[in-house]
Amino acid sequence: MREVLAQFSNGYQRLDAAAVRRLWPGAPATLRESFADMRSYQLTFENMQISVRGDTATVTTVRRIKAQPQAGRLQETNAPTTFTLRRAGGGWVIDSVR
């Protein structure tokens, strides 16, 4: 799970919608447009708690975001977040982010 979320974070930091969508097939359709409006995006996770039950997993964490839009000021947010993942093929994919 940690590796999937690390790849998820890297996709956001590279502003790579295709990379994020490979990990999170249900990502918002507007993700590519949102990334086009960003100069940079830093995403980190703190206090990660992982619970695996068969082919599903839940990760609770604090998501820390520093987003620099093309125009405007740096935006910083910290939000408690729950990821739901499922086993797919030889790995895991994200089903939901709440």
N, CA, C and O atoms as CSV, one atom per row, in Angstrom:
chain,resi,resn,atom,element,x,y,z
A,1,MET,N,N,0.814,-1.181,0.000
A,1,MET,CA,C,0.000,0.000,0.000
A,1,MET,C,C,0.863,1.252,0.000
A,1,MET,O,O,0.572,2.216,-0.708
A,2,ARG,N,N,1.903,1.234,0.780
A,2,ARG,CA,C,2.785,2.415,0.836
A,2,ARG,C,C,3.384,2.720,-0.537
A,2,ARG,O,O,3.520,3.883,-0.918
A,3,GLU,N,N,3.739,1.672,-1.273
A,3,GLU,CA,C,4.317,1.866,-2.607
A,3,GLU,C,C,3.286,2.472,-3.556
A,3,GLU,O,O,3.619,3.361,-4.339
A,4,VAL,N,N,2.052,2.009,-3.497
A,4,VAL,CA,C,0.992,2.565,-4.358
A,4,VAL,C,C,0.795,4.041,-4.045
A,4,VAL,O,O,0.691,4.860,-4.958
A,5,LEU,N,N,0.744,4.387,-2.761
A,5,LEU,CA,C,0.551,5.790,-2.402
A,5,LEU,C,C,1.782,6.632,-2.734
A,5,LEU,O,O,1.654,7.818,-3.041
A,6,ALA,N,N,2.958,6.038,-2.675
A,6,ALA,CA,C,4.165,6.766,-3.102
A,6,ALA,C,C,4.100,7.050,-4.602
A,6,ALA,O,O,4.448,8.147,-5.039
A,7,GLN,N,N,3.663,6.078,-5.388
A,7,GLN,CA,C,3.509,6.284,-6.834
A,7,GLN,C,C,2.414,7.305,-7.125
A,7,GLN,O,O,2.548,8.123,-8.035
A,8,PHE,N,N,1.342,7.256,-6.358
A,8,PHE,CA,C,0.244,8.215,-6.475
A,8,PHE,C,C,0.772,9.629,-6.235
A,8,PHE,O,O,0.507,10.541,-7.017
A,9,SER,N,N,1.520,9.799,-5.150
A,9,SER,CA,C,2.119,11.085,-4.823
A,9,SER,C,C,3.056,11.555,-5.936
A,9,SER,O,O,3.029,12.724,-6.321
A,10,ASN,N,N,3.886,10.641,-6.453
A,10,ASN,CA,C,4.809,11.001,-7.534
A,10,ASN,C,C,4.062,11.436,-8.784
A,10,ASN,O,O,4.496,12.364,-9.466
A,11,GLY,N,N,2.959,10.793,-9.095
A,11,GLY,CA,C,2.142,11.191,-10.243
A,11,GLY,C,C,1.634,12.616,-10.088
A,11,GLY,O,O,1.665,13.401,-11.036
A,12,TYR,N,N,1.169,12.944,-8.893
A,12,TYR,CA,C,0.714,14.312,-8.635
A,12,TYR,C,C,1.879,15.292,-8.733
A,12,TYR,O,O,1.740,16.363,-9.324
A,13,GLN,N,N,3.010,14.940,-8.167
A,13,GLN,CA,C,4.159,15.850,-8.175
A,13,GLN,C,C,4.684,16.082,-9.589
A,13,GLN,O,O,5.219,17.152,-9.879
A,14,ARG,N,N,4.538,15.093,-10.470
A,14,ARG,CA,C,4.942,15.256,-11.877
A,14,ARG,C,C,3.827,15.866,-12.717
A,14,ARG,O,O,4.006,16.133,-13.906
A,15,LEU,N,N,2.652,16.087,-12.074
A,15,LEU,CA,C,1.460,16.598,-12.772
A,15,LEU,C,C,1.123,15.693,-13.947
A,15,LEU,O,O,0.830,16.160,-15.048
A,16,ASP,N,N,1.172,14.387,-13.692
A,16,ASP,CA,C,0.983,13.357,-14.708
A,16,ASP,C,C,-0.355,12.651,-14.485
A,16,ASP,O,O,-0.438,11.686,-13.726
A,17,ALA,N,N,-1.395,13.139,-15.152
A,17,ALA,CA,C,-2.742,12.594,-14.964
A,17,ALA,C,C,-2.817,11.121,-15.354
A,17,ALA,O,O,-3.526,10.349,-14.708
A,18,ALA,N,N,-2.096,10.719,-16.404
A,18,ALA,CA,C,-2.136,9.314,-16.840
A,18,ALA,C,C,-1.561,8.398,-15.758
A,18,ALA,O,O,-2.095,7.315,-15.522
A,19,ALA,N,N,-0.491,8.816,-15.106
A,19,ALA,CA,C,0.110,8.008,-14.039
A,19,ALA,C,C,-0.843,7.878,-12.857
A,19,ALA,O,O,-0.965,6.804,-12.268
A,20,VAL,N,N,-1.514,8.965,-12.514
A,20,VAL,CA,C,-2.474,8.923,-11.408
A,20,VAL,C,C,-3.642,8.012,-11.779
A,20,VAL,O,O,-4.094,7.219,-10.952
A,21,ARG,N,N,-4.131,8.117,-13.007
A,21,ARG,CA,C,-5.281,7.320,-13.442
A,21,ARG,C,C,-4.952,5.820,-13.486
A,21,ARG,O,O,-5.842,4.997,-13.276
A,22,ARG,N,N,-3.705,5.455,-13.752
A,22,ARG,CA,C,-3.331,4.025,-13.710
A,22,ARG,C,C,-3.502,3.461,-12.304
A,22,ARG,O,O,-3.861,2.295,-12.141
A,23,LEU,N,N,-3.249,4.279,-11.293
A,23,LEU,CA,C,-3.380,3.852,-9.903
A,23,LEU,C,C,-4.795,4.046,-9.373
A,23,LEU,O,O,-5.250,3.312,-8.496
A,24,TRP,N,N,-5.477,5.038,-9.913
A,24,TRP,CA,C,-6.822,5.400,-9.471
A,24,TRP,C,C,-7.713,5.542,-10.702
A,24,TRP,O,O,-7.942,6.654,-11.178
A,25,PRO,N,N,-8.216,4.421,-11.218
A,25,PRO,CA,C,-9.017,4.463,-12.449
A,25,PRO,C,C,-10.236,5.374,-12.356
A,25,PRO,O,O,-10.705,5.881,-13.375
A,26,GLY,N,N,-10.747,5.586,-11.167
A,26,GLY,CA,C,-11.926,6.435,-10.986
A,26,GLY,C,C,-11.601,7.887,-10.708
A,26,GLY,O,O,-12.462,8.633,-10.243
A,27,ALA,N,N,-10.366,8.307,-10.984
A,27,ALA,CA,C,-9.973,9.703,-10.752
A,27,ALA,C,C,-10.893,10.642,-11.529
A,27,ALA,O,O,-11.417,10.265,-12.578
A,28,PRO,N,N,-11.092,11.856,-11.027
A,28,PRO,CA,C,-11.976,12.790,-11.721
A,28,PRO,C,C,-11.552,13.015,-13.174
A,28,PRO,O,O,-10.363,13.087,-13.485
A,29,ALA,N,N,-12.542,13.123,-14.045
A,29,ALA,CA,C,-12.271,13.345,-15.469
A,29,ALA,C,C,-11.547,14.669,-15.707
A,29,ALA,O,O,-10.895,14.840,-16.738
A,30,THR,N,N,-11.654,15.596,-14.773
A,30,THR,CA,C,-11.041,16.921,-14.916
A,30,THR,C,C,-9.596,16.973,-14.423
A,30,THR,O,O,-9.007,18.053,-14.370
A,31,LEU,N,N,-9.025,15.848,-14.069
A,31,LEU,CA,C,-7.680,15.830,-13.496
A,31,LEU,C,C,-6.647,16.460,-14.432
A,31,LEU,O,O,-5.827,17.264,-13.991
A,32,ARG,N,N,-6.677,16.109,-15.696
A,32,ARG,CA,C,-5.707,16.650,-16.659
A,32,ARG,C,C,-5.813,18.178,-16.729
A,32,ARG,O,O,-4.796,18.871,-16.753
A,33,GLU,N,N,-7.040,18.699,-16.762
A,33,GLU,CA,C,-7.227,20.150,-16.813
A,33,GLU,C,C,-6.751,20.807,-15.519
A,33,GLU,O,O,-6.157,21.885,-15.545
A,34,SER,N,N,-7.014,20.152,-14.391
A,34,SER,CA,C,-6.552,20.682,-13.110
A,34,SER,C,C,-5.035,20.766,-13.076
A,34,SER,O,O,-4.479,21.755,-12.598
A,35,PHE,N,N,-4.363,19.742,-13.579
A,35,PHE,CA,C,-2.906,19.749,-13.602
A,35,PHE,C,C,-2.373,20.840,-14.531
A,35,PHE,O,O,-1.334,21.436,-14.249
A,36,ALA,N,N,-3.075,21.106,-15.635
A,36,ALA,CA,C,-2.633,22.132,-16.585
A,36,ALA,C,C,-2.615,23.517,-15.931
A,36,ALA,O,O,-1.866,24.398,-16.353
A,37,ASP,N,N,-3.441,23.703,-14.901
A,37,ASP,CA,C,-3.505,24.985,-14.201
A,37,ASP,C,C,-2.454,25.118,-13.108
A,37,ASP,O,O,-2.357,26.168,-12.473
A,38,MET,N,N,-1.660,24.061,-12.875
A,38,MET,CA,C,-0.689,24.057,-11.777
A,38,MET,C,C,0.741,24.256,-12.264
A,38,MET,O,O,1.130,23.746,-13.315
A,39,ARG,N,N,1.507,24.995,-11.496
A,39,ARG,CA,C,2.946,25.119,-11.725
A,39,ARG,C,C,3.671,23.993,-10.992
A,39,ARG,O,O,4.624,23.412,-11.511
A,40,SER,N,N,3.206,23.692,-9.771
A,40,SER,CA,C,3.796,22.590,-9.006
A,40,SER,C,C,2.765,22.064,-8.013
A,40,SER,O,O,1.807,22.748,-7.652
A,41,TYR,N,N,3.000,20.814,-7.583
A,41,TYR,CA,C,2.078,20.156,-6.665
A,41,TYR,C,C,2.902,19.204,-5.807
A,41,TYR,O,O,3.536,18.282,-6.320
A,42,GLN,N,N,2.889,19.431,-4.517
A,42,GLN,CA,C,3.597,18.549,-3.594
A,42,GLN,C,C,2.561,17.842,-2.725
A,42,GLN,O,O,1.705,18.486,-2.118
A,43,LEU,N,N,2.645,16.524,-2.671
A,43,LEU,CA,C,1.691,15.710,-1.919
A,43,LEU,C,C,2.457,14.747,-1.027
A,43,LEU,O,O,3.253,13.941,-1.508
A,44,THR,N,N,2.215,14.835,0.265
A,44,THR,CA,C,2.837,13.911,1.212
A,44,THR,C,C,1.760,13.349,2.136
A,44,THR,O,O,0.668,13.906,2.255
A,45,PHE,N,N,2.088,12.246,2.782
A,45,PHE,CA,C,1.164,11.572,3.699
A,45,PHE,C,C,1.826,11.431,5.062
A,45,PHE,O,O,3.020,11.148,5.160
A,46,GLU,N,N,1.035,11.633,6.112
A,46,GLU,CA,C,1.536,11.482,7.477
A,46,GLU,C,C,0.584,10.592,8.270
A,46,GLU,O,O,-0.609,10.509,7.976
A,47,ASN,N,N,1.138,9.933,9.276
A,47,ASN,CA,C,0.349,9.103,10.189
A,47,ASN,C,C,-0.484,8.059,9.448
A,47,ASN,O,O,-1.676,7.902,9.715
A,48,MET,N,N,0.143,7.358,8.526
A,48,MET,CA,C,-0.551,6.370,7.706
A,48,MET,C,C,-0.875,5.121,8.534
A,48,MET,O,O,-0.002,4.539,9.179
A,49,GLN,N,N,-2.152,4.728,8.499
A,49,GLN,CA,C,-2.621,3.509,9.147
A,49,GLN,C,C,-3.217,2.614,8.064
A,49,GLN,O,O,-4.097,3.042,7.318
A,50,ILE,N,N,-2.736,1.368,7.978
A,50,ILE,CA,C,-3.155,0.459,6.906
A,50,ILE,C,C,-3.874,-0.737,7.504
A,50,ILE,O,O,-3.412,-1.348,8.467
A,51,SER,N,N,-5.029,-1.059,6.904
A,51,SER,CA,C,-5.802,-2.227,7.312
A,51,SER,C,C,-6.112,-3.038,6.058
A,51,SER,O,O,-6.753,-2.543,5.131
A,52,VAL,N,N,-5.650,-4.295,6.037
A,52,VAL,CA,C,-5.887,-5.173,4.883
A,52,VAL,C,C,-6.862,-6.265,5.294
A,52,VAL,O,O,-6.715,-6.888,6.346
A,53,ARG,N,N,-7.858,-6.483,4.444
A,53,ARG,CA,C,-8.836,-7.537,4.686
A,53,ARG,C,C,-9.064,-8.236,3.357
A,53,ARG,O,O,-9.825,-7.760,2.515
A,54,GLY,N,N,-8.398,-9.369,3.176
A,54,GLY,CA,C,-8.524,-10.111,1.925
A,54,GLY,C,C,-7.991,-9.323,0.750
A,54,GLY,O,O,-6.816,-8.955,0.722
A,55,ASP,N,N,-8.855,-9.061,-0.227
A,55,ASP,CA,C,-8.459,-8.343,-1.433
A,55,ASP,C,C,-8.778,-6.859,-1.381
A,55,ASP,O,O,-8.753,-6.181,-2.409
A,56,THR,N,N,-9.078,-6.346,-0.188
A,56,THR,CA,C,-9.324,-4.915,-0.038
A,56,THR,C,C,-8.450,-4.365,1.083
A,56,THR,O,O,-8.015,-5.090,1.978
A,57,ALA,N,N,-8.211,-3.076,1.003
A,57,ALA,CA,C,-7.410,-2.417,2.032
A,57,ALA,C,C,-7.944,-1.015,2.244
A,57,ALA,O,O,-8.496,-0.400,1.333
A,58,THR,N,N,-7.771,-0.520,3.458
A,58,THR,CA,C,-8.137,0.845,3.800
A,58,THR,C,C,-6.897,1.513,4.381
A,58,THR,O,O,-6.226,0.958,5.251
A,59,VAL,N,N,-6.606,2.702,3.888
A,59,VAL,CA,C,-5.491,3.481,4.406
A,59,VAL,C,C,-6.048,4.807,4.897
A,59,VAL,O,O,-6.653,5.559,4.132
A,60,THR,N,N,-5.841,5.088,6.175
A,60,THR,CA,C,-6.205,6.395,6.714
A,60,THR,C,C,-4.909,7.163,6.940
A,60,THR,O,O,-3.910,6.608,7.400
A,61,THR,N,N,-4.946,8.433,6.612
A,61,THR,CA,C,-3.739,9.240,6.659
A,61,THR,C,C,-4.112,10.716,6.702
A,61,THR,O,O,-5.278,11.074,6.540
A,62,VAL,N,N,-3.133,11.554,6.917
A,62,VAL,CA,C,-3.305,12.993,6.735
A,62,VAL,C,C,-2.591,13.343,5.440
A,62,VAL,O,O,-1.390,13.116,5.291
A,63,ARG,N,N,-3.353,13.900,4.510
A,63,ARG,CA,C,-2.812,14.287,3.210
A,63,ARG,C,C,-2.403,15.754,3.294
A,63,ARG,O,O,-3.226,16.625,3.577
A,64,ARG,N,N,-1.124,16.015,3.043
A,64,ARG,CA,C,-0.596,17.388,3.060
A,64,ARG,C,C,-0.305,17.806,1.624
A,64,ARG,O,O,0.451,17.151,0.907
A,65,ILE,N,N,-0.922,18.909,1.225
A,65,ILE,CA,C,-0.803,19.379,-0.156
A,65,ILE,C,C,-0.254,20.803,-0.162
A,65,ILE,O,O,-0.699,21.665,0.595
A,66,LYS,N,N,0.723,21.022,-1.036
A,66,LYS,CA,C,1.207,22.370,-1.355
A,66,LYS,C,C,1.093,22.492,-2.869
A,66,LYS,O,O,1.851,21.872,-3.614
A,67,ALA,N,N,0.137,23.299,-3.308
A,67,ALA,CA,C,-0.131,23.443,-4.734
A,67,ALA,C,C,0.145,24.878,-5.158
A,67,ALA,O,O,-0.363,25.826,-4.559
A,68,GLN,N,N,0.958,25.021,-6.198
A,68,GLN,CA,C,1.269,26.342,-6.736
A,68,GLN,C,C,0.609,26.479,-8.105
A,68,GLN,O,O,1.083,25.906,-9.086
A,69,PRO,N,N,-0.498,27.246,-8.170
A,69,PRO,CA,C,-1.144,27.419,-9.467
A,69,PRO,C,C,-0.285,28.278,-10.403
A,69,PRO,O,O,0.626,28.977,-9.960
A,70,GLN,N,N,-0.591,28.213,-11.696
A,70,GLN,CA,C,0.117,29.043,-12.674
A,70,GLN,C,C,-0.043,30.517,-12.306
A,70,GLN,O,O,0.897,31.302,-12.433
A,71,ALA,N,N,-1.221,30.878,-11.856
A,71,ALA,CA,C,-1.493,32.251,-11.425
A,71,ALA,C,C,-2.046,32.192,-10.011
A,71,ALA,O,O,-2.963,31.421,-9.727
A,72,GLY,N,N,-1.495,32.997,-9.138
A,72,GLY,CA,C,-2.017,33.029,-7.775
A,72,GLY,C,C,-1.003,32.553,-6.757
A,72,GLY,O,O,0.142,32.233,-7.077
A,73,ARG,N,N,-1.460,32.518,-5.528
A,73,ARG,CA,C,-0.603,32.194,-4.398
A,73,ARG,C,C,-0.552,30.699,-4.129
A,73,ARG,O,O,-1.441,29.945,-4.523
A,74,LEU,N,N,0.511,30.292,-3.448
A,74,LEU,CA,C,0.673,28.912,-2.999
A,74,LEU,C,C,-0.506,28.538,-2.110
A,74,LEU,O,O,-0.884,29.300,-1.220
A,75,GLN,N,N,-1.078,27.379,-2.349
A,75,GLN,CA,C,-2.197,26.884,-1.556
A,75,GLN,C,C,-1.721,25.693,-0.746
A,75,GLN,O,O,-1.153,24.747,-1.292
A,76,GLU,N,N,-1.954,25.741,0.560
A,76,GLU,CA,C,-1.550,24.640,1.437
A,76,GLU,C,C,-2.778,24.114,2.164
A,76,GLU,O,O,-3.555,24.884,2.729
A,77,THR,N,N,-2.947,22.788,2.146
A,77,THR,CA,C,-4.045,22.158,2.873
A,77,THR,C,C,-3.553,20.880,3.536
A,77,THR,O,O,-2.656,20.199,3.039
A,78,ASN,N,N,-4.162,20.579,4.661
A,78,ASN,CA,C,-3.938,19.322,5.379
A,78,ASN,C,C,-5.317,18.728,5.610
A,78,ASN,O,O,-6.191,19.380,6.182
A,79,ALA,N,N,-5.513,17.501,5.171
A,79,ALA,CA,C,-6.845,16.914,5.290
A,79,ALA,C,C,-6.758,15.446,5.680
A,79,ALA,O,O,-6.012,14.687,5.062
A,80,PRO,N,N,-7.518,15.031,6.710
A,80,PRO,CA,C,-7.632,13.606,6.984
A,80,PRO,C,C,-8.245,12.941,5.747
A,80,PRO,O,O,-9.234,13.432,5.201
A,81,THR,N,N,-7.665,11.839,5.315
A,81,THR,CA,C,-8.080,11.195,4.074
A,81,THR,C,C,-8.135,9.686,4.264
A,81,THR,O,O,-7.303,9.105,4.961
A,82,THR,N,N,-9.123,9.059,3.636
A,82,THR,CA,C,-9.231,7.606,3.638
A,82,THR,C,C,-9.182,7.115,2.199
A,82,THR,O,O,-9.986,7.528,1.364
A,83,PHE,N,N,-8.233,6.230,1.917
A,83,PHE,CA,C,-8.112,5.568,0.621
A,83,PHE,C,C,-8.662,4.160,0.765
A,83,PHE,O,O,-8.354,3.466,1.734
A,84,THR,N,N,-9.470,3.736,-0.189
A,84,THR,CA,C,-9.909,2.350,-0.268
A,84,THR,C,C,-9.240,1.749,-1.494
A,84,THR,O,O,-9.339,2.298,-2.591
A,85,LEU,N,N,-8.558,0.618,-1.312
A,85,LEU,CA,C,-7.841,-0.039,-2.402
A,85,LEU,C,C,-8.353,-1.463,-2.579
A,85,LEU,O,O,-8.934,-2.054,-1.669
A,86,ARG,N,N,-8.121,-1.996,-3.773
A,86,ARG,CA,C,-8.461,-3.402,-4.027
A,86,ARG,C,C,-7.322,-4.041,-4.810
A,86,ARG,O,O,-6.602,-3.388,-5.566
A,87,ARG,N,N,-7.193,-5.326,-4.598
A,87,ARG,CA,C,-6.180,-6.093,-5.305
A,87,ARG,C,C,-6.625,-6.248,-6.761
A,87,ARG,O,O,-7.770,-6.607,-7.036
A,88,ALA,N,N,-5.705,-5.973,-7.687
A,88,ALA,CA,C,-6.020,-6.082,-9.116
A,88,ALA,C,C,-4.782,-6.618,-9.814
A,88,ALA,O,O,-3.720,-5.998,-9.776
A,89,GLY,N,N,-4.924,-7.773,-10.450
A,89,GLY,CA,C,-3.762,-8.381,-11.089
A,89,GLY,C,C,-2.720,-8.699,-10.041
A,89,GLY,O,O,-3.012,-9.362,-9.045
A,90,GLY,N,N,-1.507,-8.229,-10.261
A,90,GLY,CA,C,-0.428,-8.495,-9.306
A,90,GLY,C,C,-0.200,-7.371,-8.321
A,90,GLY,O,O,0.790,-7.390,-7.590
A,91,GLY,N,N,-1.100,-6.378,-8.277
A,91,GLY,CA,C,-0.881,-5.251,-7.386
A,91,GLY,C,C,-2.172,-4.704,-6.816
A,91,GLY,O,O,-3.164,-5.422,-6.693
A,92,TRP,N,N,-2.153,-3.431,-6.472
A,92,TRP,CA,C,-3.285,-2.764,-5.869
A,92,TRP,C,C,-3.646,-1.533,-6.678
A,92,TRP,O,O,-2.778,-0.886,-7.264
A,93,VAL,N,N,-4.938,-1.212,-6.708
A,93,VAL,CA,C,-5.410,0.035,-7.308
A,93,VAL,C,C,-6.302,0.734,-6.303
A,93,VAL,O,O,-6.869,0.106,-5.410
A,94,ILE,N,N,-6.418,2.040,-6.462
A,94,ILE,CA,C,-7.238,2.853,-5.568
A,94,ILE,C,C,-8.667,2.868,-6.095
A,94,ILE,O,O,-8.908,3.204,-7.255
A,95,ASP,N,N,-9.607,2.501,-5.236
A,95,ASP,CA,C,-11.030,2.550,-5.591
A,95,ASP,C,C,-11.628,3.903,-5.262
A,95,ASP,O,O,-12.401,4.458,-6.043
A,96,SER,N,N,-11.262,4.436,-4.087
A,96,SER,CA,C,-11.837,5.722,-3.693
A,96,SER,C,C,-10.875,6.495,-2.806
A,96,SER,O,O,-10.008,5.933,-2.137
A,97,VAL,N,N,-11.067,7.807,-2.831
A,97,VAL,CA,C,-10.328,8.741,-1.981
A,97,VAL,C,C,-11.366,9.636,-1.333
A,97,VAL,O,O,-12.097,10.352,-2.016
A,98,ARG,N,N,-11.425,9.591,-0.023
A,98,ARG,CA,C,-12.410,10.418,0.710
A,98,ARG,C,C,-11.704,11.214,1.785
A,98,ARG,O,O,-12.344,11.971,2.514
